[in-house]
């Protein structure tokens, strides 16, 4: 009964006795030779490292000093400086000193490491100086005294300061020869000594430079005097090390070599930078031992490690051929019995391979059944994408994983705007095809490495970006492990860009807009339900804007959601109770400073919330079917306000109103305006229609829009392109349509402050408009500087909060001459 056990033990013992000597003996021999070799060469390596560090440091410093001397020689021979010193003081200060200061400033800008460039007179006075006001000045009094007393042609000196990381000031001076008046009778001039050009080169961060030159943290690199006094060093020097540095320098050894001082052994030497400055390096016996010993121990442990690893690899290989396959098969069969999926892969041609093949055939039928059930439960049959139920599981896993690993991820909630209308107009089959094409376009915006597949629900199948269909016209995207919220907006922008093109569905060209809401974990929610709710609210906020838009969730949307419910309940009653009114904002002529034109804006005078802008209730009105009534009411209130204003002022007053895409497409806008003009006895020249770029871009037929413009202008009503410059097609629009005016977007005004190129764009745009006979109105004027700049560019009218915010008609101003003509122009300065 002990036969099998004994056989197993004997086999393993035989493997051990054969393999271990074959591996151990060669590696021990190699390790011994490596030990002797590394010990012999360690000293050479340390010498080379230190010598390279000293040579590099001395060469770098010498090169900087030599460059400074060469530049000084070049600067001192400048003809303008020579002529400057040749003039009398009263004349040169008045006539040439600005030019000389400009030359010296140019030198300093070209070489910012020069903290001072100046001209000194023979008596030591500073004539003209350019200094770095941020650099601490050097005490050069002894240098100037020697310069005055000796009057050399050239003089230099090094100054050292160990504070603020340590720096060296290299002060150099060179004579300046200036021509005198022509010698009588010769017609020639004589150049004489007129002063010095003094230059101060600052070499900063000396301590960091010393530390960076040496790879050995225990080594010492120092900058010393020619007598061995240290100025800077990589280590704090005690008395022993100071004495050692002095002995190395005074020994005159020069290049690095071995030194024996008493019983101690060192590597030391120096390189000469200048007569005043040496780059000195020292490595002690202790340092040598600390460097060599780890290498020796590393070789020894490496040999031991290789022996162990090699033995274990061979043993595990033999063990894997027999025991491991059987244990793996057993465990996978247990998993299969427990209901988990089993995948067996084995390319062996022996009995183990045959066994794996038989078990795989048995499990395949069961796997297909489970896969079909999973597909029906978690995947959308139309698009093949995961469905809402699957997304709930995916999101739950993402929350759990992100919580453990402190990750951030985003959720995009996408809605196809107007999809129900398309279904009603073209039928469900076209709608289904549109949904499939939309899903393909969204998928194309996700990274190829994150392609969505049916593995998103597997135990270990994880993708960074998951697209699901959560409803009839709704999709959701999970952006896993993003670093910044900006990454979510990039994906949303890519998706929006894909929907700028129309879809070709069964020969029908269909354009559809999308709204995208974005929520970020954990900022906007720490549970799947809350994240989906936040993204849904953000999507709803995006739907309030025209065209394709995305919005991030903000906590203000929760309060906004509650407020919307109140608005829905009270909106119908507000229309019946005449709670709506118009606010007006003047358009001020930049030519005479007077306002005879005003833009009308619909407001709701809510009894509890106060004055509410149209952005706060228009979208709600559209959802509950009250938008048409509000549009009709807005036209009527505009005509009523125009009538009152013209009755108040002696001069004619024009009132403008912004019409939406829905009003333009209604088919009865002209009739509404005619009825308004008849009701209030208005002339068409007193009205102005403003239409945004987005409304024109989304208008279905260009020809019918042109006819609508002609109807307006035939009645004397001006037509204005609103928000000009917000889209890239602005110039195309003014070429296609007969606008009387363009209204420059406030964003264009703001961007001028951040990029001077936008000034030229704005000015050129206004010149182009005037050349086409189009007037220019600039909105968004919030500062006097913006108003004055637009006036200089040639704008005809200005509108914005700086002049007057929207107010009730009773509060309107008409005279703005003090604001325009008494405002001082800004003084622009440039610091050199």
C-alpha positions in Angstrom: 0.0 0.0 0.0 3.0 2.3 0.4 4.3 1.6 -3.1 2.8 4.7 -4.9 3.8 7.0 -2.1 7.3 5.7 -2.1 7.5 6.0 -5.9 6.5 9.6 -5.8 9.0 10.4 -3.1 11.9 8.6 -4.8 11.2 10.4 -8.1 11.3 13.8 -6.5 14.5 13.0 -4.6 16.1 11.8 -7.8 15.2 15.1 -9.6 16.6 17.1 -6.7 19.9 15.1 -6.6 20.5 15.4 -10.3 19.3 19.0 -11.0 20.8 20.8 -8.0 24.5 20.1 -8.7 24.1 20.8 -12.4 22.8 24.3 -11.6 24.9 25.1 -8.4 28.5 24.3 -9.4 28.7 26.4 -12.6 26.9 29.4 -10.9 29.3 29.3 -7.9 32.3 29.4 -10.3 30.9 32.3 -12.3 30.0 34.2 -9.1 33.6 33.8 -7.7 35.1 35.2 -10.9 32.6 38.0 -10.9 33.5 38.8 -7.3 37.2 39.2 -8.0 36.6 41.2 -11.2 34.1 43.6 -9.6 36.3 44.2 -6.6 39.3 45.0 -8.8 37.3 47.4 -11.0 35.2 49.2 -8.4 38.0 51.6 -7.6 38.4 52.4 -11.3 34.7 53.0 -11.6 34.7 55.4 -8.7 37.7 57.2 -10.1 36.0 57.6 -13.5 32.8 58.8 -12.0 34.5 61.5 -9.9 36.8 62.6 -12.6 33.9 62.9 -15.1 32.0 64.9 -12.5 34.9 67.3 -11.9 35.8 67.7 -15.5 32.1 68.4 -16.4 31.7 70.9 -13.6 35.0 72.8 -14.4 34.3 72.8 -18.1 30.7 74.1 -17.6 31.8 76.9 -15.3 34.8 77.8 -17.5 32.6 78.0 -20.5 30.1 80.3 -18.9 32.9 82.6 -17.7 34.6 82.6 -21.1 31.3 83.4 -22.8 30.8 86.4 -20.5 34.3 87.7 -21.3 33.7 87.3 -25.0 30.3 89.1 -24.8 31.8 91.9 -22.7 34.5 92.4 -25.4 31.7 92.5 -28.1 29.5 94.9 -26.0 32.4 97.3 -25.2 33.2 97.8 -28.9 29.7 98.9 -29.8 30.0 102.1 -31.8 26.9 103.7 -30.3 28.3 103.3 -26.8 31.6 104.8 -27.9 29.9 107.8 -29.6 27.7 108.2 -26.5 30.7 108.6 -24.2 32.4 111.0 -26.7 29.6 113.5 -26.2 29.4 116.0 -23.3 27.3 114.8 -20.4 24.5 117.3 -20.8 24.2 116.4 -24.5 24.5 112.6 -24.3 22.0 112.3 -21.4 19.4 114.2 -23.4 20.2 112.9 -26.9 21.6 109.3 -26.7 21.0 107.9 -23.3 17.6 106.4 -24.2 19.2 104.6 -27.2 22.1 103.3 -25.0 19.6 102.1 -22.4 17.7 100.3 -25.1 21.0 98.6 -26.3 21.9 97.5 -22.8 18.3 96.3 -22.2 18.5 94.3 -25.4 21.7 92.7 -24.1 20.1 91.9 -20.8 17.0 90.4 -22.5 19.3 88.3 -24.7 21.4 87.2 -21.7 19.1 87.1 -18.6 21.9 85.6 -16.6 23.6 89.0 -16.6 22.2 90.7 -13.5 23.9 94.0 -14.4 25.3 95.7 -17.5 26.4 99.3 -17.0 28.7 102.1 -18.1 31.0 103.5 -15.4 33.0 106.7 -15.8 36.7 106.8 -15.0 36.0 108.5 -11.7 33.9 105.5 -10.7 30.5 107.0 -11.1 27.8 104.9 -12.7 26.7 106.6 -15.9 24.1 104.2 -17.4 22.9 100.9 -15.7 20.5 98.1 -16.6 20.1 95.7 -13.6 17.9 92.8 -12.7 15.6 94.3 -10.0 14.7 90.8 -8.7 18.3 89.7 -8.2 20.0 90.5 -4.9 22.8 93.0 -5.6 26.5 92.1 -5.1 28.8 94.1 -2.9 31.4 95.2 -5.5 32.8 98.2 -3.7 36.3 96.7 -3.6 36.1 95.9 -7.3 35.3 99.5 -8.2 37.9 101.0 -5.9 40.6 98.9 -7.6 39.2 99.8 -11.0 39.5 103.5 -10.2 42.9 103.2 -8.7 44.6 100.9 -11.3 42.6 101.8 -14.5 43.3 98.5 -16.1 42.2 97.6 -19.7 40.4 94.6 -18.3 39.6 93.3 -14.8 37.6 90.5 -13.3 36.7 89.1 -10.0 34.5 86.3 -8.5 32.2 86.8 -5.6 30.5 83.9 -3.7 27.3 83.7 -1.8 26.0 80.5 -0.2 22.5 81.7 0.6 19.4 80.9 -1.6 20.9 77.8 -3.1 24.3 79.4 -3.6 25.4 81.6 -6.4 28.6 83.0 -8.0 28.8 86.6 -9.3 31.5 87.0 -12.0 32.2 90.8 -12.3 34.2 91.9 -15.3 35.1 95.3 -16.7 36.7 96.5 -19.9 37.8 99.9 -21.1 35.6 101.8 -23.6 37.6 103.9 -26.1 35.6 106.8 -27.5 36.7 109.1 -30.4 37.5 112.7 -29.7 37.2 115.7 -32.0 39.4 115.7 -35.1 43.0 116.8 -34.5 43.4 120.2 -36.2 45.2 120.0 -39.6 45.1 116.2 -39.8 41.4 115.4 -40.4 41.7 112.4 -38.1 40.3 111.6 -34.6 41.9 110.0 -31.6 40.2 107.4 -29.5 40.7 107.8 -25.7 39.8 106.1 -22.6 36.4 107.4 -21.5 35.1 104.8 -19.1 34.3 101.1 -18.4 31.7 98.7 -19.5 31.0 96.5 -16.4 29.1 93.2 -16.6 27.9 91.0 -13.8 27.3 87.3 -14.6 25.3 85.4 -12.0 25.6 81.6 -11.9 22.8 80.5 -9.7 21.9 77.3 -7.9 25.5 76.2 -7.3 24.6 73.7 -4.6 22.2 72.0 -6.9 24.8 71.9 -9.7 27.3 70.3 -7.5 24.8 67.7 -6.4 23.7 67.0 -10.0 27.3 66.4 -11.2 27.9 63.3 -9.0 26.0 60.0 -9.1 27.5 58.9 -5.8 25.6 60.5 -2.9 28.5 59.8 -0.5 31.1 61.6 -2.6 32.3 65.1 -2.0 32.4 67.7 -4.7 33.4 71.3 -3.7 34.3 74.6 -5.3 37.4 75.9 -3.4 39.9 78.7 -3.6 43.4 78.1 -4.9 44.5 77.7 -1.2 41.9 75.1 -0.4 39.2 77.2 1.3 35.8 75.7 0.3 33.1 78.1 -1.0 30.5 75.4 -1.9 30.3 71.7 -1.3 27.8 68.8 -1.6 28.3 67.8 2.0 28.5 69.8 5.3 32.2 69.9 6.0 33.5 69.3 9.5 37.0 70.2 10.6 38.4 66.9 9.4 36.9 67.2 5.9 38.0 70.9 5.6 41.6 69.8 6.5 41.4 67.0 3.9 40.2 69.4 1.2 43.0 71.8 2.0 45.6 68.9 1.8 44.3 67.7 -1.5 44.5 71.2 -3.1 47.8 72.1 -1.6 49.4 68.8 -2.6 49.1 69.9 -6.3 48.0 66.5 -7.4 45.5 67.8 -10.0 43.7 65.0 -11.7 42.0 62.3 -9.5 44.3 59.6 -8.1 44.9 57.6 -5.0 46.2 59.4 -1.9 47.5 57.9 1.3 47.5 60.4 4.3 48.7 58.5 7.4 46.7 55.3 7.7 43.7 56.6 5.6 43.2 55.9 2.0 41.4 58.4 -0.4 40.7 59.2 -4.0 41.1 62.9 -4.5 42.0 65.6 -7.0 40.9 68.8 -8.6 40.4 70.7 -11.9 41.1 74.3 -12.3 38.3 76.6 -13.3 40.1 79.9 -12.9 43.1 81.1 -10.9 40.7 81.9 -8.1 38.5 78.8 -8.4 39.1 75.0 -8.3 36.6 72.1 -8.7 37.7 69.6 -6.0 36.5 66.0 -5.4 37.2 63.5 -2.6 36.1 59.9 -2.0 37.1 58.3 1.3 37.9 54.7 2.1 34.5 54.5 3.9 32.7 55.6 0.8 34.7 53.1 -1.3 33.7 50.3 1.1 30.0 51.3 1.1 30.0 51.3 -2.7 31.9 48.1 -3.3 30.4 45.9 -0.6 26.8 46.1 -1.9 28.0 45.1 -5.3 29.8 42.1 -3.9 26.9 41.1 -1.7 24.6 41.6 -4.7 26.6 39.2 -6.8 26.5 36.6 -4.0 22.7 36.9 -3.5 22.2 36.9 -7.2 23.9 33.6 -7.5 21.9 32.1 -4.7 18.7 33.6 -6.2 19.4 32.1 -9.7 20.1 28.7 -8.1 16.8 28.8 -6.3 14.8 30.1 -9.2 16.3 27.6 -11.7 15.6 24.8 -9.4 12.0 25.9 -8.8 11.4 26.4 -12.5 12.5 22.9 -13.3 10.6 21.4 -10.4 7.4 23.3 -11.2 7.7 22.3 -14.9 7.8 18.6 -14.0 5.1 19.1 -11.5 2.9 21.0 -14.0 3.0 18.2 -16.5 1.3 15.8 -14.1 -0.4 17.2 -11.0 -1.5 20.7 -12.2 -3.7 19.5 -15.2 -5.6 17.1 -13.0 -6.2 19.7 -10.3 -7.4 22.3 -12.8 -9.8 19.8 -14.4 -11.2 18.9 -11.0 -11.7 22.6 -10.0 -13.4 23.5 -13.3 -15.7 20.5 -13.1 -16.7 21.7 -9.6 -17.4 25.2 -11.0 -19.5 23.7 -13.8 -21.5 21.7 -11.3 -22.1 24.9 -9.3 -23.5 26.7 -12.3 -20.5 28.8 -13.3 -19.1 28.9 -16.8 -16.3 26.5 -17.7 -13.7 27.0 -20.4 -11.1 24.3 -20.9 -8.1 24.8 -23.2 -5.4 22.2 -23.6 -3.4 21.6 -26.8 -1.8 18.4 -25.5 -2.1 15.3 -27.7 -1.9 12.8 -24.8 -4.5 11.4 -22.5 -5.0 14.8 -20.8 -5.8 16.4 -24.1 -8.5 13.8 -24.9 -10.0 14.2 -21.5 -10.3 18.0 -21.9 -12.0 17.5 -25.3 -14.6 15.2 -23.9 -15.5 17.5 -21.0 -15.6 20.5 -23.3 -18.2 18.8 -25.6 -20.3 18.0 -22.5 -20.2 21.7 -21.3 -20.8 23.4 -24.7 -24.5 22.6 -24.9 -25.0 24.0 -21.4 -23.0 27.1 -22.3 -25.1 27.9 -25.3 -28.4 27.7 -23.3 -27.0 30.0 -20.7 -25.8 32.5 -23.3 -29.2 32.6 -25.0 -30.9 33.3 -21.7 -28.4 36.0 -20.9 -28.8 37.7 -24.3 -32.6 37.8 -24.0 -32.4 39.2 -20.5 -29.6 41.8 -20.8 -29.4 42.9 -24.5 -31.6 45.0 -26.7 -32.8 42.9 -29.7 -32.9 45.9 -32.1 -29.4 47.3 -31.6 -27.6 44.4 -29.9 -26.6 46.8 -27.1 -26.9 46.1 -23.4 -30.3 47.3 -22.1 -31.4 49.3 -19.1 -31.4 46.2 -16.8 -27.9 45.4 -17.9 -26.8 49.0 -17.4 -28.1 48.9 -13.8 -25.7 45.9 -13.1 -22.9 47.5 -15.0 -23.3 50.8 -13.1 -23.5 49.0 -9.8 -20.2 47.2 -10.5 -18.6 50.5 -11.6 -19.7 52.2 -8.4 -18.3 49.4 -6.3 -15.0 49.3 -8.2 -14.5 53.1 -8.2 -15.2 53.2 -4.5 -12.5 50.6 -3.7 -9.9 52.1 -6.1 -10.7 55.8 -5.6 -11.6 56.3 -9.3 -13.8 58.8 -11.1 -16.2 57.9 -13.9 -18.9 59.6 -15.9 -22.4 58.8 -17.1 -23.8 60.3 -20.3 -27.6 60.3 -20.8 -28.5 60.8 -24.5 -31.9 61.7 -25.8 -33.0 61.8 -29.5 -35.0 65.0 -29.7 -38.2 64.8 -31.7 -38.0 61.0 -32.2 -41.7 60.5 -31.6 -42.6 63.0 -34.3 -40.4 61.0 -36.7 -42.1 57.8 -35.8 -45.5 59.4 -36.4 -44.4 60.9 -39.7 -42.4 58.1 -41.3 -43.5 54.9 -39.4 -42.0 52.6 -36.9 -39.7 50.8 -39.4 -38.0 54.1 -40.3 -37.7 54.9 -36.6 -36.1 51.5 -35.8 -33.6 52.0 -38.6 -32.8 55.5 -37.3 -32.2 54.1 -33.8 -29.8 51.5 -35.1 -27.9 54.1 -37.2 -27.8 56.5 -34.2 -26.3 53.7 -32.0 -23.6 53.1 -34.7 -22.6 56.8 -34.7 -22.4 56.9 -31.0 -20.3 53.8 -30.9 -17.9 55.3 -33.5 -17.1 58.1 -31.0 -15.8 55.7 -28.4 -12.2 54.6 -28.4 -11.4 51.6 -30.4 -9.6 50.0 -27.4 -13.0 50.4 -25.5 -15.2 48.8 -28.2 -18.4 47.7 -26.6 -19.1 44.0 -26.9 -21.3 41.4 -25.3 -18.6 40.8 -22.7 -19.6 43.8 -20.7 -21.5 41.6 -18.3 -18.9 38.9 -17.8 -17.2 38.5 -14.4 -13.9 40.0 -15.6 -15.0 41.7 -18.9 -14.4 45.4 -18.2 -14.5 48.2 -20.8 -13.7 51.8 -20.2 -16.7 53.1 -22.2 -20.0 51.2 -22.3 -23.0 52.2 -24.5 -26.5 50.9 -23.7 -30.0 51.6 -25.0 -32.0 52.5 -22.0 -35.3 53.4 -23.8 -37.0 53.9 -27.1 -35.0 57.0 -28.0 -32.6 57.1 -25.1 -29.0 55.8 -24.8 -26.5 55.9 -21.8 -22.8 55.8 -21.9 -20.5 54.8 -19.0 -17.1 56.5 -19.2 -14.9 54.5 -16.7 -11.8 55.8 -14.9 -11.7 59.3 -16.3 -9.1 61.7 -14.9 -11.0 64.9 -15.4 -14.6 65.9 -16.1 -13.3 67.5 -19.3 -12.8 64.1 -20.8 -16.5 63.4 -20.6 -17.2 66.7 -22.4 -14.8 65.6 -25.2 -16.7 62.4 -25.7 -20.0 64.3 -25.7 -18.6 66.8 -28.3 -17.6 63.9 -30.5 -21.1 62.4 -30.3 -22.7 65.8 -31.1 -20.4 66.3 -34.1 -21.6 63.0 -35.5 -25.2 64.2 -35.3 -24.5 67.3 -37.3 -24.9 65.2 -40.5 -28.4 64.1 -41.6 -29.3 60.3 -41.6 -30.1 58.5 -44.8 -32.8 56.0 -43.7 -34.5 54.0 -46.5 -33.8 56.9 -48.9 -35.2 59.5 -46.5 -32.9 62.3 -45.3 -33.6 62.8 -41.6 -31.9 65.4 -39.4 -32.3 64.9 -35.6 -30.8 66.8 -32.7 -29.6 65.2 -29.4 -29.4 66.4 -25.9 -26.8 64.9 -23.5 -26.7 65.1 -19.8 -23.5 64.3 -17.9 -23.1 63.2 -14.2 -19.7 62.4 -12.6 -19.1 59.9 -9.8 -18.7 60.7 -6.9 -19.5 64.4 -7.2 -23.0 64.0 -8.6 -24.0 60.8 -6.8 -22.6 57.7 -5.2 -25.3 55.2 -6.2 -26.5 54.1 -9.7 -30.0 55.5 -9.2 -28.7 58.9 -8.1 -26.2 59.1 -11.0 -28.9 58.3 -13.5 -31.2 60.8 -12.0 -28.5 63.5 -12.1 -27.6 62.7 -15.7 -31.3 62.8 -16.6 -31.7 66.2 -15.0 -28.7 67.5 -16.9 -30.1 66.1 -20.1 -33.4 67.8 -19.5 -31.4 71.1 -18.9 -29.6 70.6 -22.3 -33.0 70.1 -24.0 -33.9 73.7 -23.1 -31.3 74.9 -25.5 -31.6 74.8 -29.3 -29.7 72.4 -31.5 -27.3 69.7 -30.2 -26.2 70.5 -26.7 -24.7 68.8 -23.6 -24.8 69.9 -20.0 -23.1 68.8 -16.8 -25.2 68.1 -13.7 -25.2 70.9 -11.1 -26.8 70.7 -7.7 -28.8 73.8 -8.7 -30.8 71.5 -11.1 -32.5 69.8 -8.1 -33.9 73.0 -7.0 -34.6 73.9 -10.6 -36.5 70.6 -11.0 -38.8 71.5 -8.1 -39.3 75.0 -9.4 -40.3 73.6 -12.8 -43.2 71.7 -11.2 -44.4 75.0 -9.7 -44.1 76.8 -13.0 -46.1 74.0 -14.8 -49.0 74.5 -12.4 -49.0 78.3 -12.5 -48.2 79.1 -16.1 -51.8 78.8 -17.5 -53.1 80.9 -14.7 -50.4 83.5 -15.4 -51.5 83.9 -19.0 -55.1 84.3 -18.0 -54.2 86.8 -15.2 -52.0 89.0 -17.4 -48.9 88.4 -15.3 -46.6 88.8 -18.4 -44.9 92.0 -19.4 -42.0 93.2 -21.5 -38.7 94.6 -20.3 -36.7 96.9 -22.6 -33.0 97.4 -23.2 -31.7 100.4 -25.2 -29.6 100.2 -28.3 -27.4 103.3 -28.1 -26.1 105.0 -31.2 -22.3 105.3 -30.9 -22.5 108.3 -33.2 -24.7 110.7 -31.1 -25.0 108.9 -27.8 -28.8 108.7 -27.9 -31.1 105.7 -27.8 -34.1 105.6 -30.1 -34.3 101.9 -30.4 -35.0 99.2 -27.8 -35.1 95.4 -27.6 -38.3 94.0 -26.1 -37.9 90.9 -23.8 -40.8 88.9 -22.4 -40.9 88.6 -18.6 -43.2 86.9 -16.1 -44.0 89.0 -13.1 -44.5 86.0 -10.7 -46.2 86.9 -7.5 -43.7 84.8 -5.4 -40.5 84.4 -7.5 -40.5 88.0 -8.8 -39.4 88.8 -12.4 -38.6 85.6 -14.4 -36.8 85.6 -17.7 -38.2 83.7 -20.7 -35.4 81.1 -20.4 -37.0 80.1 -17.1 -40.5 79.3 -18.5 -40.4 78.9 -22.3 -39.3 75.3 -22.3 -42.0 74.4 -19.7 -44.6 76.2 -21.8 -43.6 74.2 -24.8 -43.9 70.9 -22.9 -47.4 71.6 -21.6 -48.6 73.1 -24.9 -48.7 76.8 -24.0 -45.7 78.0 -26.1 -48.0 79.1 -29.0 -50.1 81.2 -26.7 -46.9 82.8 -25.2 -45.5 83.6 -28.6 -48.8 85.3 -29.6 -48.8 87.2 -26.3 -45.2 88.3 -26.8 -46.0 89.8 -30.2 -49.0 91.6 -28.8 -47.0 93.0 -25.8 -44.2 94.1 -28.2 -46.7 96.1 -30.3 -48.3 97.6 -27.1 -44.9 98.7 -25.8 -43.9 100.2 -29.1 -47.2 102.2 -29.2 -46.6 103.6 -25.6 -42.9 104.5 -26.3 -43.8 106.4 -29.5 -46.5 108.2 -27.6 -44.0 109.2 -24.9 -41.1 110.5 -27.1 -41.2 113.1 -29.9 -38.8 111.2 -32.1 -39.8 107.8 -33.7 -38.9 104.8 -31.5 -38.1 101.4 -33.0 -38.7 98.2 -31.0 -37.1 94.8 -31.8 -38.0 91.3 -30.7 -36.2 88.0 -31.0 -38.3 85.3 -32.8 -37.7 81.6 -32.3 -37.4 78.9 -34.9 -40.8 77.6 -33.9 -42.4 81.0 -34.6 -40.6 81.3 -38.0 -41.9 77.9 -39.0 -45.5 78.4 -37.7 -46.8 79.8 -41.0 -48.9 82.6 -39.4 -46.1 84.9 -38.0 -46.7 87.5 -40.7 -50.4 87.5 -40.0 -49.7 87.9 -36.3 -47.5 90.9 -37.0 -50.0 92.5 -39.4 -52.7 92.1 -36.8 -50.5 93.7 -34.2 -49.6 96.6 -36.5 -53.3 97.2 -37.2 -54.4 96.9 -33.6 -51.8 99.5 -32.3 -51.7 101.6 -35.6 -48.0 101.0 -36.0 -45.8 101.6 -39.0 -43.5 98.7 -40.0 -40.5 101.1 -39.8 -41.0 101.1 -36.0 -40.4 97.3 -35.7 -37.3 95.1 -36.0 -37.1 91.3 -36.2 -34.1 89.6 -34.6 -33.3 86.0 -35.7 -30.5 83.9 -34.2 -27.9 82.1 -36.3 -29.1 78.7 -34.9 -32.7 79.4 -35.9 -31.6 80.2 -39.5 -29.3 77.1 -39.6 -32.1 74.8 -38.5 -34.8 76.3 -40.7 -35.9 73.5 -43.1 -36.1 75.4 -46.4 -33.8 78.3 -47.5 -36.2 79.5 -50.2 -39.2 79.9 -47.9 -37.0 81.7 -45.3 -35.9 84.2 -48.0 -39.6 84.8 -48.9 -40.3 85.4 -45.2 -37.5 88.0 -45.1 -39.0 89.8 -48.1 -42.4 89.9 -46.4 -40.8 91.6 -43.4 -38.8 94.1 -45.4 -41.8 94.9 -47.7 -43.5 96.2 -44.6 -40.5 98.3 -43.7 -39.5 95.9 -40.8 -35.8 95.6 -40.4 -34.3 92.1 -40.2 -31.3 91.5 -37.9 -29.0 88.5 -37.7 -28.7 87.9 -33.9 -25.6 86.3 -32.2 -23.4 87.0 -35.2 -20.0 85.3 -34.8 -21.0 82.5 -32.5 -21.0 79.9 -35.3 -18.5 79.3 -38.1 -21.1 79.9 -40.8 -21.8 83.6 -39.9 -20.2 85.0 -43.0 -22.1 82.5 -45.2 -25.4 83.7 -43.8 -24.8 87.4 -44.5 -24.0 86.4 -48.1 -27.1 84.3 -48.5 -29.8 86.5 -46.8 -30.7 90.2 -47.1 -30.0 91.3 -43.5 -30.3 95.0 -42.6 -28.2 94.6 -39.5 -26.0 92.1 -37.7 -25.8 91.9 -34.0 -22.3 90.8 -32.8 -22.4 88.1 -30.1 -21.3 89.1 -26.6 -18.9 86.1 -26.6 -17.0 87.8 -29.4 -16.7 90.9 -27.4 -15.4 89.0 -24.3 -12.8 87.1 -26.4 -11.1 90.3 -27.5 -9.8 90.8 -24.0 -7.9 87.5 -24.1 -6.5 87.5 -27.6 -5.4 90.6 -29.6 -6.0 88.7 -32.8 -9.8 88.9 -32.1 -9.5 92.7 -32.3 -8.5 92.5 -35.9 -11.2 89.9 -36.6 -13.9 92.1 -35.0 -12.7 95.2 -36.9 -12.5 93.4 -40.2 -16.0 92.0 -39.7 -17.5 95.4 -39.1 -15.8 96.8 -42.2 -17.1 93.9 -44.3 -20.7 94.5 -43.0 -20.5 98.2 -43.8 -19.2 97.4 -47.3 -22.4 95.4 -47.8 -24.6 98.2 -46.4 -25.3 96.3 -43.2 -25.4 98.1 -39.8 -23.5 96.7 -36.8 -25.0 96.4 -33.3 -22.7 95.1 -30.6 -24.3 93.4 -27.5 -22.8 92.3 -24.3 -21.1 95.7 -23.5 -20.4 95.4 -19.8 -17.4 97.7 -19.5 -16.4 101.2 -20.8 -13.3 99.8 -22.4 -15.4 97.4 -24.5 -17.7 100.2 -25.6 -14.8 102.5 -26.6 -13.1 99.7 -28.5 -16.3 98.8 -30.5 -16.8 102.5 -31.2 -13.2 102.7 -32.6 -13.8 99.6 -34.7 -16.8 101.3 -36.4 -19.8 99.7 -34.6 -23.1 101.7 -35.1 -24.9 100.7 -32.0 -24.0 99.3 -28.5 -26.2 97.3 -26.1 -25.3 95.9 -22.7 -25.4 96.2 -19.0 -22.7 98.9 -18.9 -25.2 101.3 -20.6 -28.5 99.9 -19.1 -29.7 96.4 -18.2 -33.2 95.3 -19.3 -35.8 97.4 -17.3 -39.5 98.2 -17.4 -40.4 100.8 -20.1 -40.9 103.5 -17.4 -37.3 103.2 -16.3 -35.7 103.5 -19.8 -33.0 106.1 -20.5 -32.4 107.7 -23.8 -29.5 110.0 -23.3 -26.1 108.3 -23.0 -23.8 111.0 -24.2 -22.1 111.3 -20.8 -21.4 107.6 -20.8 -19.9 107.6 -24.3 -18.2 110.9 -24.9 -17.0 111.7 -21.4 -15.3 108.4 -20.9 -11.5 108.6 -21.0 -9.8 106.2 -23.4 -7.7 103.5 -21.6 -3.9 104.2 -21.6 -2.1 101.2 -22.7 1.4 100.6 -21.2 4.1 98.1 -21.7 6.7 97.2 -19.1 10.1 96.5 -20.7 
